[in-house]
């Protein structure tokens, strides 16, 4: 199912896009396969803030946020005003651990 138009979150909700779930390639060209939490365990993921509710004062549209594992909804396919397809997810605002103005590179979070 594809939704057309712009999604506007209510209250203090946060909607993100560009979350990566498959294999990743490091800057050095190393392929890091997705294991769906089987061998390396569950891990947080980065997402780019697409929209925020009017009461949210913690993050801004365009920020990158690191979200605790599993604290997001399933993706919703949305076609924006320009015809670009996006996969959007609502994230639990209390599960946002850190923010960045730039897209993070090779970043791994461990519990050492």
N, CA and C of each residue as an Amber inpcrd file, in Angstrom:
protein
   336
   0.8450000  -1.1770000   0.0000000   0.0000000   0.0000000   0.0000000
   0.8900000   1.2390000   0.0000000   0.5500000   2.2040000  -0.8010000
   1.3120000   3.4430000  -0.8950000   0.4090000   4.6100000  -0.5060000
   0.9120000   5.4500000   0.3730000   0.2080000   6.6570000   0.7690000
   0.8280000   7.8190000   0.0140000   0.0090000   8.7570000  -0.4210000
   0.5270000   9.9270000  -1.1340000   0.3330000  11.1680000  -0.2910000
   1.3090000  12.0860000  -0.3660000   1.2110000  13.3300000   0.3730000
   2.2330000  13.4070000   1.4790000   2.0110000  14.3080000   2.4140000
   2.9370000  14.5240000   3.5180000   2.2990000  14.0630000   4.8170000
   3.0730000  13.3210000   5.6070000   2.5920000  12.9060000   6.9190000
   3.0150000  13.9570000   7.9360000   2.0910000  14.3520000   8.7760000
   2.3710000  15.3540000   9.8050000   2.1100000  14.7090000  11.1600000
   3.1690000  14.4870000  11.9590000   2.9710000  13.8670000  13.2600000
   2.2620000  14.8000000  14.2340000   1.5380000  14.2230000  15.1630000
   0.8410000  15.0170000  16.1760000   1.6780000  15.0710000  17.4540000
   1.3260000  15.9900000  18.3340000   1.9590000  16.1890000  19.6430000
   3.4790000  16.2180000  19.5230000   4.1670000  15.2630000  20.1810000
   5.6320000  15.2710000  20.1740000   6.2130000  14.0530000  19.4540000
   5.4290000  13.4530000  18.5670000   5.8790000  12.2650000  17.8430000
   6.9830000  12.6160000  16.8450000   7.7950000  11.5950000  16.5150000
   8.9050000  11.7510000  15.5790000   8.7640000  10.7130000  14.4760000
   8.8930000  11.1490000  13.2180000   8.8660000  10.2470000  12.0690000
  10.2430000  10.2960000  11.4170000  10.8030000   9.1100000  11.1040000
  12.1280000   9.0410000  10.4890000  12.0570000   8.3070000   9.1560000
  13.1250000   8.4960000   8.3800000  13.2980000   7.7750000   7.1270000
  14.7600000   7.3240000   7.0600000  15.1110000   6.6440000   6.0080000
  16.4860000   6.2200000   5.7280000  17.0860000   5.3320000   6.8170000
  16.2750000   4.4960000   7.4570000  16.8250000   3.5110000   8.3900000
  17.3620000   2.3460000   7.5680000  18.5420000   1.8570000   7.9250000
  19.1800000   0.7760000   7.1780000  19.0240000  -0.5360000   7.9340000
  18.5070000  -1.5450000   7.2400000  18.2800000  -2.8420000   7.8710000
  19.0570000  -3.9650000   7.2060000  19.4920000  -3.7780000   5.9890000
  20.2050000  -4.8310000   5.2730000  21.6930000  -4.7570000   5.5150000
  22.4620000  -5.3580000   4.6130000  23.9090000  -5.3130000   4.7560000
  24.4060000  -3.8850000   4.5540000  25.5180000  -3.5830000   5.1910000
  26.1100000  -2.2550000   5.1030000  27.5190000  -2.3710000   4.5760000
  28.0180000  -1.3220000   3.9530000  29.3860000  -1.2970000   3.4480000
  30.1300000  -0.1880000   4.1690000  31.2620000  -0.5450000   4.7880000
  32.0450000   0.4550000   5.5160000  32.7550000   1.3650000   4.5270000
  33.3350000   2.4590000   5.0230000  34.0700000   3.3840000   4.1580000
  35.2290000   2.6810000   3.4710000  35.7870000   1.6630000   4.1090000
  36.9010000   0.9150000   3.5390000  36.4680000  -0.1610000   2.5540000
  35.1610000  -0.3030000   2.3180000  34.6550000  -1.2650000   1.3460000
  34.3270000  -2.6340000   1.9230000  34.3770000  -2.7760000   3.2390000
  34.0630000  -4.0490000   3.8680000  32.5470000  -4.2090000   3.9620000
  32.0490000  -5.3540000   3.5200000  30.6090000  -5.6300000   3.5730000
  30.2740000  -6.2320000   4.9280000  29.3500000  -5.6100000   5.6310000
  28.8860000  -6.0920000   6.9260000  27.4870000  -6.6400000   6.7010000
  27.3680000  -7.9550000   6.7490000  26.0920000  -8.5870000   6.4460000
  25.0920000  -8.3940000   7.5730000  23.8320000  -8.3300000   7.2020000
  22.7580000  -8.2560000   8.1800000  22.5150000  -9.6590000   8.7130000
  22.4230000  -9.7760000  10.0270000  22.1480000 -11.0870000  10.5890000
  20.8390000 -11.0910000  11.3810000  20.0840000 -10.0250000  11.2840000
  18.7840000  -9.9170000  11.9520000  18.8640000 -10.2490000  13.4430000
  19.9830000  -9.8700000  14.0760000  20.1250000 -10.0680000  15.5060000
  20.4700000 -11.4880000  15.9200000  20.8280000 -12.3610000  14.9730000
  21.0930000 -13.7600000  15.3170000  22.4380000 -13.9530000  15.9950000
  23.5170000 -13.4050000  15.4380000  24.8400000 -13.6480000  16.0160000
  25.3880000 -12.4340000  16.7580000  25.0950000 -11.2470000  16.2930000
  25.6430000 -10.0530000  16.9320000  24.6520000  -9.4180000  17.8980000
  23.4840000 -10.0000000  18.0250000  22.4900000  -9.4460000  18.9200000
  21.7520000  -8.2720000  18.2970000  20.8180000  -7.7680000  19.0450000
  20.0490000  -6.6290000  18.5590000  20.8850000  -5.3720000  18.7420000
  20.6210000  -4.3770000  17.9140000  21.4170000  -3.1630000  17.9910000
  20.5700000  -1.9490000  17.6290000  20.9630000  -0.7810000  18.1180000
  20.2480000   0.4330000  17.7450000  20.4960000   0.7620000  16.2780000
  19.6500000   1.6020000  15.7180000  19.7960000   1.9870000  14.3070000
  19.6440000   3.4920000  14.1730000  20.3100000   4.0140000  13.1490000
  20.2150000   5.4340000  12.8190000  19.0360000   5.6630000  11.8810000
  18.3860000   6.8000000  12.0220000  17.3390000   7.2220000  11.1130000
  17.4110000   8.7330000  10.9440000  16.9730000   9.2030000   9.8010000
  16.9660000  10.6480000   9.5350000  15.5730000  11.1880000   9.8370000
  15.5010000  12.2480000  10.6290000  14.2110000  12.8100000  11.0340000
  13.5300000  13.4360000   9.8090000  12.3510000  12.9290000   9.5120000
  11.5460000  13.4040000   8.3850000  10.5720000  14.4910000   8.8340000
   9.9770000  14.2910000  10.0110000   9.0040000  15.2510000  10.5410000
   8.8930000  15.0830000  12.0470000   8.5320000  16.1710000  12.7190000
   8.3140000  16.1300000  14.1710000   6.9960000  16.8290000  14.4870000
   6.3800000  16.3900000  15.5720000   5.1510000  17.0270000  16.0260000
   5.4340000  18.4030000  16.6010000   4.4150000  19.2230000  16.6710000
   4.5720000  20.6260000  17.0910000   5.0910000  20.7840000  18.5140000
   4.8820000  19.7870000  19.3680000   5.3360000  19.8930000  20.7650000
   6.7360000  19.3160000  20.9870000   7.3510000  18.7550000  19.9550000
   8.6750000  18.1670000  20.1120000   9.7360000  19.2570000  20.0350000
  10.5260000  19.3700000  21.0830000  11.5830000  20.3870000  21.1410000
  12.9710000  19.7480000  21.1880000  13.0440000  18.4120000  21.0810000
  14.3170000  17.7090000  21.2500000  15.0900000  17.4880000  19.9560000
  14.4050000  17.2440000  18.8570000  15.0780000  16.9800000  17.5820000
  14.4640000  17.8380000  16.4910000  15.2080000  18.0010000  15.4100000
  14.7590000  18.8240000  14.2860000  14.7240000  18.0000000  13.0090000
  13.9000000  18.4070000  12.0680000  13.8490000  17.7670000  10.7620000
  15.2490000  17.8420000  10.1500000  15.7070000  16.7070000   9.6120000
  17.0290000  16.6390000   9.0070000  18.1040000  16.0800000   9.9300000
  17.8530000  16.0740000  11.2470000  18.8070000  15.4800000  12.1920000
  18.8580000  13.9670000  11.9810000  19.9880000  13.3710000  12.3550000
  20.1190000  11.9150000  12.4080000  19.9880000  11.5210000  13.8680000
  19.1970000  10.4840000  14.1420000  18.9840000  10.0460000  15.5200000
  19.3060000   8.5580000  15.6430000  19.9110000   8.1770000  16.7750000
  20.1890000   6.7800000  17.0670000  19.0910000   6.2830000  17.9930000
  18.3900000   5.2300000  17.5540000  17.1870000   4.7560000  18.2360000
  17.4310000   3.3590000  18.8100000  17.0090000   3.1660000  20.0450000
  17.1230000   1.8480000  20.6730000  16.4640000   0.7980000  19.7830000
  17.0300000  -0.3980000  19.7870000  16.5230000  -1.4650000  18.9290000
  15.0350000  -1.7280000  19.1570000  14.3150000  -1.8260000  18.0520000
  12.9110000  -2.2200000  18.1010000  11.9330000  -1.1470000  18.5230000
  12.3940000   0.0660000  18.7280000  11.5050000   1.1240000  19.2240000
  11.0130000   1.9950000  18.0590000  10.6260000   1.3270000  16.9830000
  10.0760000   1.9950000  15.8160000   8.9670000   1.1220000  15.2260000
   8.1290000   1.7360000  14.4110000   7.0290000   0.9910000  13.7840000
   7.5070000   0.3570000  12.4880000   6.6730000  -0.4590000  11.9180000
   6.9590000  -0.9800000  10.5810000   6.9530000   0.1800000   9.6040000
   7.6360000   0.0060000   8.4950000   7.7180000   1.0730000   7.5050000
   6.4280000   1.2780000   6.7480000   6.1720000   2.5210000   6.4040000
   5.0050000   2.8860000   5.6160000   5.5190000   3.5390000   4.3310000
   5.0980000   3.0310000   3.1820000   5.5270000   3.6030000   1.9030000
   4.7320000   4.8640000   1.6100000   5.4680000   5.9650000   1.4020000
   4.8270000   7.2510000   1.1500000   5.4480000   7.8770000  -0.0890000
   4.6010000   8.3480000  -0.9880000   5.0650000   9.0900000  -2.1590000
   4.8820000  10.5640000  -1.8420000   6.0010000  11.3120000  -1.8010000
   5.9080000  12.7270000  -1.4400000   5.4270000  13.5820000  -2.6080000
   5.3820000  14.8950000  -2.3960000   4.8540000  15.8320000  -3.3950000
   5.6390000  15.8060000  -4.7020000   6.9230000  15.4270000  -4.6310000
   7.7720000  15.4060000  -5.8310000   7.7380000  14.0640000  -6.5360000
   7.0320000  13.0790000  -5.9730000   6.9560000  11.7560000  -6.5660000
   7.9960000  10.7910000  -6.0180000   8.8300000  11.2460000  -5.0870000
   9.8580000  10.3840000  -4.4960000   9.2150000   9.4350000  -3.4840000
   9.5900000   8.1550000  -3.5720000   9.0880000   7.1560000  -2.6310000
   9.9680000   7.1620000  -1.3810000   9.3460000   7.1230000  -0.2280000
  10.0520000   7.1010000   1.0540000   9.4310000   6.0150000   1.9300000
  10.2490000   5.4230000   2.7900000   9.7500000   4.4980000   3.7970000
   9.8570000   5.2380000   5.1270000   8.7070000   5.5160000   5.7350000
   8.6710000   6.2960000   6.9670000   8.2600000   5.4190000   8.1450000
   8.8420000   5.7420000   9.3060000   8.5310000   5.0150000  10.5390000
   8.3630000   6.0060000  11.6820000   7.4320000   5.7180000  12.5830000
   7.3300000   6.5180000  13.8040000   8.2230000   5.8500000  14.8290000
   9.0150000   6.6620000  15.5230000   9.8920000   6.1170000  16.5540000
   9.4290000   6.5910000  17.9220000   9.7700000   5.8090000  18.9200000
   9.4650000   6.1740000  20.2930000  10.4290000   7.2940000  20.6800000
   9.9250000   8.4660000  20.9580000  10.7940000   9.6240000  21.2340000
  11.6760000   9.4010000  22.4480000  11.2210000   8.5930000  23.3970000
  12.0180000   8.3040000  24.5860000  13.1370000   7.3070000  24.2940000
  13.1360000   6.6960000  23.1070000  14.1630000   5.7270000  22.7310000
  15.2720000   6.3620000  21.8920000  15.1880000   7.6640000  21.6620000
  16.2480000   8.3580000  20.9180000  17.4020000   8.5840000  21.8820000
  18.5600000   7.9900000  21.5500000  19.7030000   8.0380000  22.4590000
  20.6230000   9.2350000  22.1890000  20.9050000   9.5100000  20.9250000
  21.7710000  10.6400000  20.5650000  21.3210000  11.1900000  19.2230000
  21.7590000  12.4020000  18.9170000  21.4530000  13.0170000  17.6320000
  22.7320000  13.5110000  16.9810000  22.6760000  13.6950000  15.6700000
  23.8060000  14.2210000  14.9100000  23.2340000  15.0710000  13.7740000
  23.9230000  16.1540000  13.4480000  23.4840000  16.9730000  12.3200000
  23.9260000  16.3650000  10.9910000  24.9480000  15.5010000  11.0290000
  25.4770000  14.8640000   9.8230000  25.2110000  13.3700000   9.8620000
  25.1330000  12.7510000   8.6800000  24.9140000  11.3120000   8.6160000
  26.1190000  10.6060000   9.2200000  25.8840000   9.7570000  10.2280000
  26.9920000   9.0400000  10.8680000  27.6550000   8.0660000   9.9050000
  28.9440000   7.8760000  10.0750000  29.6960000   6.9260000   9.2560000
  29.7330000   5.5720000   9.9320000  30.9310000   5.0160000  10.0410000
  31.1230000   3.7110000  10.6560000  31.0050000   3.8470000  12.1710000
  29.7900000   3.7800000  12.6790000  29.5540000   3.9450000  14.1140000
  28.9410000   2.6800000  14.6710000  29.5470000   2.1600000  15.7260000
  29.0080000   0.9870000  16.3880000  28.8360000   1.3070000  17.8580000
  27.7390000   0.8940000  18.4300000  27.4720000   1.1190000  19.8370000
  27.5660000  -0.2230000  20.5350000  28.4130000  -0.2930000  21.5580000
  28.5530000  -1.5270000  22.3080000  28.2980000  -1.2700000  23.7740000
  28.0480000  -2.3090000  24.4980000  27.7830000  -2.1920000  25.9340000
  28.9940000  -2.6790000  26.7140000  30.1530000  -2.1080000  26.4810000
  31.3850000  -2.4870000  27.1880000  31.4680000  -1.8500000  28.5400000
